Amino acid sequence: MGDSGEGLVDAEARIQERMEELELERERAKGPRVKKNAQLEREIESLKMARTPLEQQLKATTNSARKAQLTKALEDLENKIAALTATR
């Protein structure tokens, strides 16, 4: 009778170890995704910050060629921001 009881204890220990291993694997799988999202957020924030001086320059300039240049640059920034936001 003692042997069967030991078998149950061993089985429970193995099940518990396996559950702990699965939990660790889940945590590891979540890790890179969180870092990727943090990096993505930094990129988006950086692009938004780059937009501010361009908008200020656009308001201040009177040269039509420069206005066209700044408008194009702002459009490009907006497209990049939109593309990165869509991948979140």
Secondary structure, 3 states (H helix, E strand, C coil): CHHHHHHHHHHHHHHHHHHHHHHHHHHHHHHHHHHHHHHHHHHHHHHHHHHHHHHHHHHHCCCHHHHHHHHHHHHHHHHHHHHHHHCC
